[in-house]
Amino acid sequence: MNTEDIRTRQWSEAEKRAVREAAKARAEGRDLPEEEYEDIPRLTEEQLNRMVRFRDIPKKVPVSVRLDPRVLDWLRSKGEGHLTRINDILFNLMEAERNLASGRK
């Protein structure tokens, strides 16, 4: 699910209330019983496939980079956040390479 999905979705009052309760519980370090999450809509396969992992990262450093126009078109075709997507792709590649070097999978 991306920001645009959240922004354009028509949330019911029950869904809004359930999400607020779940967020409050998480912030307090407690889990709600499973039935408390029933009003929160499940993500579709498409939404799950488009998700990116958030992580604690240091502040990004501005750089200038030259890209093949086909690469840039492809990144832009995926929607908003194409510059962040470049960082995520490179970060995941870096992690994979480090894991291979250290013998982890």
N, C-alpha and C positions, 0 to 999 in steps of 0.2 A: 504494500500500500504506500503510495507516495503522497506528498502534500496536496497535490491536485485532487486526488481521490477523496481525501478528507475534506477539502474545501468545498467540493461540488456535491458530495453525498448529502441526501436529505436524512438527517438523524432524527429519530423519534425522541420524545422527551424521556421515555424509559431507557433508551440506549444512552442518551447523554448522561442521565443520572447514574447508570451502571458504570460507565467509563469514569466518571468523576469519583465514584466510590472506590473503584479498583485502583485508580491513581493515588487516592488518599491513603488507602491501605498499604500500597507499595511504599509510599513515602514514609510511612510510619514503621516500615519493616515487618509488616504482617501480611499473611495471605488470607484472602477471603475464601470461604467454602466454595467448592466447585459450582454449586447451584447459584451463587451470586453472580457468576459470569455468564449465565444463560442468556441474558438480554443483550450481551455484546455480540454483534454479528461475526460469524466466522469469516476469515479471509479466504478468497478464492485461490485456486492454483495459480492463476495469472498474477494476482497480487503478491503471493508468496515468492514467485519467481522474480519479481521486480524489486524485491526488498534488498536493501544493502545493510551491512552490519555496521552499527555505530561502535566506536571505540574511543578510549581516551587517547587523544593524540596531541602532540604539541602544536602550537600555532603554526599554520602553514606559512611557507615562505613564498612570496611572489616571484615568479620566473616568467621568462618569455620562451616560448617553444614554437618551432615550426612543424606543422603536421601536413601529411599528405591530404589533399582536399577530400579524397574518398573516405579517409579515416574520420575527418571532421564531420562530413555529411552523415556517416554512420552513427557517430556519437550523438549528433543533434537529432537524428531520427528517433532516438530512444526517449526523447522528451527533455523536459527541463532538467538542469543539473549536469550538462555534458562536461563541464570543466571538473566538477567533483568526481564524475565517473572516471575521468582520466586518472586522477589520484587513486581511486579505489582499485582500478585495474592494475596499476603499477604496484600498489601496496600488496595486493593479493599475490602478484607474481613474485615480489620480494619475499613474502612469507613462505611461499611454496619452495623457492630456491633455498632459503635458509633451512627449511625443514628437511629437504633432500640432503643438504650438506651435513646436517647434524644426525642424519640417519632416522629421523622421524617421518611418519607418513601423514 
